[in-house]
């Protein structure tokens, strides 16, 4: 069942039985709408001052404790999707191979195929299992991962970082693409910084989750030997309106990601308080304690949770790009803490679905 199909199914179930506990909402923008910073007013937008990408790149680097001399490698774009689109097209031009997580975001596959690639896949649920294919001569080979990972709900472990560095060591033509859009902390997670230190990783980040402004502004930090892709970013920049918004978010609303993380932590506690004991015990500790997390995988089928507990969860298959791919046979499900029932002021209509989830709801 694909994401939109599941949302239709979810709406039907909740309409028929509003008493169900809805742990399947995925639209973080709707759930946290009051925390979304406003765009600059019309007067600021029309003041004629130019906002430069290089200045924003340096601001972003300073915020995350990264060397400002990396600014020539920090490509400013319109978000992670935009960055991946350009990187995938660049990789296709090189005749490269791409590996994507099979059960994180189907949109990764949509972008790859639109760029002319035929990506391979590797599972991430219930834990990442890296591809073991042998290197193909001098052919570039990129592997995309998310840290923290959704729907795994946690950061990479030290052992997983060891595996990734071992995968890189298998060929000098291998690179990692790290989607850090869900990392709300400053600086980035230790695993991300460790992989960046290898010199063979590209980091993608944006204001999508921390500031709740999707497809607006992002940075792709290229590796020191991967600057051939820079031309594509310089040829397709954000507009001044987007750059002004990014400047406002980074300068005037710097604390928003912390507020988002705190709000999500409160929602998670409300979710846990309402879960049956056996379901709560099945939530991995790493997911439960991960800052800013709102996806909690459990090794329990969604059908069983619904039938036995009146609990509506997201089947793991919703996150798979290929519904026929069982990703190692894992048949668990994912709980979320975004429904109104877990908000600061639950209402009588907490079980109802406030419209369909947007196209950005899981990415």
TORDO-393806 format. One record per residue (C-alpha): residue number from 0; residue in one letter; x, z, y. Coordinates in steps of 0.2 Angstrom, whole numbers, padded with zeros to 4 digits. Example, Ala and Ser with C-alpha at 12.3 -4.5 7.8 and 13.67 -1.06 7.14 Angstrom:
// residues 2
<0,'A',<0062,0039,-0022>>
<1,'S',<0068,0036,-0005>>
END
This chain:
// residues 363
<0,'X',<0000,0000,0000>>
<1,'X',<0008,-0005,0017>>
<2,'X',<0007,0006,0032>>
<3,'X',<-0008,-0002,0041>>
<4,'X',<-0018,-0003,0024>>
<5,'X',<-0014,0016,0022>>
<6,'X',<-0020,0020,0040>>
<7,'X',<-0037,0011,0036>>
<8,'X',<-0038,0021,0020>>
<9,'X',<-0034,0037,0028>>
<10,'X',<-0047,0034,0042>>
<11,'X',<-0060,0031,0029>>
<12,'X',<-0056,0047,0019>>
<13,'X',<-0056,0058,0035>>
<14,'X',<-0073,0050,0041>>
<15,'X',<-0081,0054,0024>>
<16,'X',<-0073,0072,0023>>
<17,'X',<-0067,0079,0040>>
<18,'X',<-0063,0095,0030>>
<19,'X',<-0047,0087,0023>>
<20,'X',<-0031,0094,0029>>
<21,'X',<-0023,0078,0037>>
<22,'X',<-0004,0078,0033>>
<23,'X',<-0003,0059,0035>>
<24,'X',<-0002,0056,0054>>
<25,'X',<0013,0046,0058>>
<26,'X',<0011,0042,0077>>
<27,'X',<0023,0053,0086>>
<28,'X',<0019,0045,0103>>
<29,'X',<0001,0050,0102>>
<30,'X',<0004,0068,0095>>
<31,'X',<0017,0072,0109>>
<32,'X',<0009,0062,0123>>
<33,'X',<0010,0076,0135>>
<34,'X',<0029,0077,0134>>
<35,'X',<0032,0059,0138>>
<36,'X',<0041,0058,0155>>
<37,'X',<0032,0046,0167>>
<38,'X',<0040,0030,0173>>
<39,'X',<0048,0029,0190>>
<40,'X',<0034,0027,0204>>
<41,'X',<0032,0010,0212>>
<42,'X',<0042,0015,0227>>
<43,'X',<0057,0019,0217>>
<44,'X',<0055,0003,0207>>
<45,'X',<0054,-0007,0223>>
<46,'X',<0069,0000,0233>>
<47,'X',<0080,-0015,0229>>
<48,'X',<0094,-0005,0222>>
<49,'X',<0102,-0012,0207>>
<50,'X',<0105,-0002,0191>>
<51,'X',<0120,-0007,0181>>
<52,'X',<0121,-0007,0163>>
<53,'X',<0139,-0001,0163>>
<54,'X',<0134,0015,0173>>
<55,'X',<0120,0019,0160>>
<56,'X',<0132,0016,0146>>
<57,'X',<0144,0029,0153>>
<58,'X',<0130,0041,0156>>
<59,'X',<0125,0039,0138>>
<60,'X',<0142,0042,0132>>
<61,'X',<0145,0057,0143>>
<62,'X',<0128,0065,0137>>
<63,'X',<0133,0063,0118>>
<64,'X',<0151,0069,0121>>
<65,'X',<0159,0052,0117>>
<66,'X',<0174,0045,0126>>
<67,'X',<0170,0036,0142>>
<68,'X',<0183,0023,0138>>
<69,'X',<0171,0017,0124>>
<70,'X',<0160,0010,0138>>
<71,'X',<0166,-0008,0134>>
<72,'X',<0159,-0006,0117>>
<73,'X',<0143,0002,0122>>
<74,'X',<0130,-0012,0123>>
<75,'X',<0115,-0009,0133>>
<76,'X',<0099,-0016,0126>>
<77,'X',<0080,-0013,0124>>
<78,'X',<0081,-0001,0109>>
<79,'X',<0085,-0001,0090>>
<80,'X',<0074,-0015,0085>>
<81,'X',<0082,-0026,0099>>
<82,'X',<0099,-0021,0094>>
<83,'X',<0096,-0024,0075>>
<84,'X',<0089,-0041,0079>>
<85,'X',<0105,-0046,0088>>
<86,'X',<0116,-0039,0075>>
<87,'X',<0107,-0047,0061>>
<88,'X',<0108,-0064,0069>>
<89,'X',<0127,-0061,0072>>
<90,'X',<0129,-0056,0054>>
<91,'X',<0119,-0072,0048>>
<92,'X',<0131,-0082,0058>>
<93,'X',<0146,-0075,0049>>
<94,'X',<0138,-0078,0032>>
<95,'X',<0137,-0060,0029>>
<96,'X',<0128,-0049,0016>>
<97,'X',<0116,-0035,0022>>
<98,'X',<0110,-0019,0012>>
<99,'X',<0095,-0010,0018>>
<100,'X',<0087,0006,0013>>
<101,'X',<0072,0001,0002>>
<102,'X',<0060,0015,0007>>
<103,'X',<0063,0020,0025>>
<104,'X',<0056,0006,0036>>
<105,'X',<0049,-0011,0031>>
<106,'X',<0052,-0017,0049>>
<107,'X',<0071,-0017,0044>>
<108,'X',<0067,-0031,0032>>
<109,'X',<0056,-0040,0044>>
<110,'X',<0070,-0041,0057>>
<111,'X',<0083,-0046,0044>>
<112,'X',<0072,-0060,0037>>
<113,'X',<0068,-0066,0054>>
<114,'X',<0087,-0068,0057>>
<115,'X',<0089,-0078,0042>>
<116,'X',<0096,-0065,0030>>
<117,'X',<0091,-0061,0012>>
<118,'X',<0095,-0042,0012>>
<119,'X',<0098,-0032,-0003>>
<120,'X',<0091,-0015,-0005>>
<121,'X',<0096,0003,-0010>>
<122,'X',<0084,0018,-0013>>
<123,'X',<0084,0033,-0002>>
<124,'X',<0070,0043,-0010>>
<125,'X',<0072,0056,-0017>>
<126,'X',<0091,0054,-0012>>
<127,'X',<0102,0040,-0006>>
<128,'X',<0110,0029,-0020>>
<129,'X',<0122,0017,-0013>>
<130,'X',<0123,-0001,-0020>>
<131,'X',<0137,-0003,-0032>>
<132,'X',<0139,-0022,-0031>>
<133,'X',<0157,-0028,-0030>>
<134,'X',<0164,-0035,-0013>>
<135,'X',<0162,-0054,-0011>>
<136,'X',<0179,-0059,-0006>>
<137,'X',<0181,-0060,0013>>
<138,'X',<0162,-0060,0016>>
<139,'X',<0157,-0047,0029>>
<140,'X',<0146,-0034,0021>>
<141,'X',<0135,-0022,0032>>
<142,'X',<0125,-0007,0026>>
<143,'X',<0111,0001,0036>>
<144,'X',<0107,0019,0035>>
<145,'X',<0097,0031,0046>>
<146,'X',<0104,0048,0050>>
<147,'X',<0093,0058,0050>>
<148,'X',<0083,0049,0038>>
<149,'X',<0065,0047,0038>>
<150,'X',<0055,0049,0027>>
<151,'X',<0069,0060,0018>>
<152,'X',<0068,0072,0033>>
<153,'X',<0086,0077,0034>>
<154,'X',<0104,0073,0039>>
<155,'X',<0117,0066,0027>>
<156,'X',<0126,0079,0017>>
<157,'X',<0145,0080,0016>>
<158,'X',<0145,0072,-0001>>
<159,'X',<0134,0058,0005>>
<160,'X',<0146,0055,0019>>
<161,'X',<0160,0055,0006>>
<162,'X',<0151,0041,-0004>>
<163,'X',<0149,0031,0012>>
<164,'X',<0167,0032,0016>>
<165,'X',<0171,0027,-0002>>
<166,'X',<0160,0012,0000>>
<167,'X',<0169,0007,0016>>
<168,'X',<0185,0009,0007>>
<169,'X',<0180,-0004,-0006>>
<170,'X',<0183,-0018,0006>>
<171,'X',<0190,-0020,0023>>
<172,'X',<0176,-0032,0027>>
<173,'X',<0163,-0018,0025>>
<174,'X',<0154,-0009,0040>>
<175,'X',<0140,0004,0042>>
<176,'X',<0126,0002,0054>>
<177,'X',<0119,0020,0059>>
<178,'X',<0102,0021,0066>>
<179,'X',<0102,0038,0075>>
<180,'X',<0086,0036,0084>>
<181,'X',<0079,0052,0076>>
<182,'X',<0094,0063,0081>>
<183,'X',<0087,0073,0095>>
<184,'X',<0103,0085,0096>>
<185,'X',<0118,0084,0108>>
<186,'X',<0131,0079,0101>>
<187,'X',<0126,0068,0087>>
<188,'X',<0126,0076,0069>>
<189,'X',<0143,0080,0061>>
<190,'X',<0140,0066,0048>>
<191,'X',<0137,0053,0061>>
<192,'X',<0152,0058,0071>>
<193,'X',<0163,0058,0055>>
<194,'X',<0157,0041,0050>>
<195,'X',<0160,0035,0068>>
<196,'X',<0178,0042,0067>>
<197,'X',<0181,0029,0053>>
<198,'X',<0182,0015,0066>>
<199,'X',<0170,0005,0054>>
<200,'X',<0153,0010,0060>>
<201,'X',<0141,0004,0073>>
<202,'X',<0129,0017,0080>>
<203,'X',<0112,0012,0086>>
<204,'X',<0102,0024,0097>>
<205,'X',<0088,0024,0110>>
<206,'X',<0075,0033,0121>>
<207,'X',<0062,0029,0108>>
<208,'X',<0060,0046,0099>>
<209,'X',<0069,0059,0111>>
<210,'X',<0060,0053,0126>>
<211,'X',<0045,0045,0118>>
<212,'X',<0047,0028,0127>>
<213,'X',<0048,0014,0113>>
<214,'X',<0056,-0003,0116>>
<215,'X',<0063,0002,0133>>
<216,'X',<0082,0006,0132>>
<217,'X',<0095,0009,0119>>
<218,'X',<0113,0008,0116>>
<219,'X',<0123,0000,0102>>
<220,'X',<0140,0007,0100>>
<221,'X',<0150,-0007,0092>>
<222,'X',<0166,-0003,0082>>
<223,'X',<0183,-0006,0089>>
<224,'X',<0185,-0022,0078>>
<225,'X',<0167,-0028,0080>>
<226,'X',<0166,-0033,0098>>
<227,'X',<0163,-0052,0094>>
<228,'X',<0144,-0047,0094>>
<229,'X',<0145,-0041,0112>>
<230,'X',<0141,-0058,0119>>
<231,'X',<0124,-0058,0111>>
<232,'X',<0120,-0042,0120>>
<233,'X',<0127,-0047,0137>>
<234,'X',<0116,-0063,0136>>
<235,'X',<0100,-0053,0133>>
<236,'X',<0100,-0038,0144>>
<237,'X',<0085,-0027,0148>>
<238,'X',<0076,-0030,0165>>
<239,'X',<0079,-0019,0180>>
<240,'X',<0062,-0010,0177>>
<241,'X',<0068,-0005,0160>>
<242,'X',<0085,0000,0167>>
<243,'X',<0077,0010,0181>>
<244,'X',<0067,0019,0168>>
<245,'X',<0082,0023,0157>>
<246,'X',<0091,0030,0173>>
<247,'X',<0077,0041,0176>>
<248,'X',<0075,0047,0158>>
<249,'X',<0094,0051,0157>>
<250,'X',<0096,0059,0174>>
<251,'X',<0079,0067,0178>>
<252,'X',<0072,0071,0161>>
<253,'X',<0088,0075,0151>>
<254,'X',<0079,0090,0143>>
<255,'X',<0065,0080,0135>>
<256,'X',<0073,0078,0118>>
<257,'X',<0075,0097,0117>>
<258,'X',<0057,0100,0121>>
<259,'X',<0052,0086,0109>>
<260,'X',<0062,0095,0095>>
<261,'X',<0054,0112,0099>>
<262,'X',<0037,0105,0099>>
<263,'X',<0040,0097,0082>>
<264,'X',<0047,0113,0075>>
<265,'X',<0031,0122,0081>>
<266,'X',<0021,0109,0072>>
<267,'X',<0031,0110,0056>>
<268,'X',<0028,0129,0055>>
<269,'X',<0009,0127,0058>>
<270,'X',<0009,0114,0044>>
<271,'X',<0019,0126,0032>>
<272,'X',<0007,0140,0036>>
<273,'X',<-0008,0129,0030>>
<274,'X',<0000,0122,0014>>
<275,'X',<-0004,0129,-0003>>
<276,'X',<0010,0140,-0009>>
<277,'X',<0016,0128,-0023>>
<278,'X',<0016,0113,-0011>>
<279,'X',<0026,0123,0002>>
<280,'X',<0038,0128,-0011>>
<281,'X',<0041,0109,-0015>>
<282,'X',<0047,0105,0002>>
<283,'X',<0066,0103,0002>>
<284,'X',<0075,0116,0012>>
<285,'X',<0085,0103,0021>>
<286,'X',<0069,0094,0027>>
<287,'X',<0061,0111,0032>>
<288,'X',<0076,0116,0043>>
<289,'X',<0081,0099,0050>>
<290,'X',<0078,0100,0069>>
<291,'X',<0065,0088,0076>>
<292,'X',<0059,0083,0059>>
<293,'X',<0041,0079,0055>>
<294,'X',<0042,0071,0038>>
<295,'X',<0043,0082,0023>>
<296,'X',<0045,0073,0006>>
<297,'X',<0038,0082,-0009>>
<298,'X',<0039,0077,-0028>>
<299,'X',<0020,0077,-0030>>
<300,'X',<0009,0062,-0030>>
<301,'X',<-0002,0059,-0015>>
<302,'X',<-0017,0057,-0027>>
<303,'X',<-0014,0074,-0035>>
<304,'X',<-0012,0083,-0018>>
<305,'X',<-0029,0075,-0012>>
<306,'X',<-0038,0079,-0028>>
<307,'X',<-0031,0097,-0031>>
<308,'X',<-0029,0103,-0013>>
<309,'X',<-0039,0092,-0002>>
<310,'X',<-0022,0088,0006>>
<311,'X',<-0020,0070,0013>>
<312,'X',<-0002,0065,0012>>
<313,'X',<0007,0048,0013>>
<314,'X',<0012,0040,-0003>>
<315,'X',<0030,0036,-0005>>
<316,'X',<0025,0018,-0008>>
<317,'X',<0020,0016,0010>>
<318,'X',<0038,0017,0016>>
<319,'X',<0044,0004,0003>>
<320,'X',<0047,-0014,0009>>
<321,'X',<0042,-0020,-0008>>
<322,'X',<0027,-0012,-0017>>
<323,'X',<0033,-0017,-0034>>
<324,'X',<0050,-0009,-0031>>
<325,'X',<0048,0009,-0038>>
<326,'X',<0064,0014,-0030>>
<327,'X',<0070,0024,-0045>>
<328,'X',<0053,0028,-0051>>
<329,'X',<0050,0042,-0038>>
<330,'X',<0032,0044,-0036>>
<331,'X',<0031,0058,-0024>>
<332,'X',<0024,0058,-0006>>
<333,'X',<0027,0063,0011>>
<334,'X',<0019,0076,0022>>
<335,'X',<0019,0075,0041>>
<336,'X',<0016,0088,0055>>
<337,'X',<0009,0076,0068>>
<338,'X',<-0010,0078,0066>>
<339,'X',<-0021,0087,0079>>
<340,'X',<-0023,0102,0066>>
<341,'X',<-0004,0106,0069>>
<342,'X',<-0004,0104,0088>>
<343,'X',<-0004,0119,0100>>
<344,'X',<-0023,0119,0102>>
<345,'X',<-0032,0113,0086>>
<346,'X',<-0049,0107,0090>>
<347,'X',<-0065,0105,0079>>
<348,'X',<-0061,0087,0078>>
<349,'X',<-0044,0090,0071>>
<350,'X',<-0047,0080,0055>>
<351,'X',<-0053,0065,0064>>
<352,'X',<-0042,0050,0067>>
<353,'X',<-0040,0045,0085>>
<354,'X',<-0039,0027,0083>>
<355,'X',<-0027,0017,0072>>
<356,'X',<-0009,0021,0072>>
<357,'X',<0001,0009,0083>>
<358,'X',<0014,-0003,0077>>
<359,'X',<0028,0009,0082>>
<360,'X',<0020,0024,0073>>
<361,'X',<0034,0025,0059>>
<362,'X',<0048,0017,0068>>
END
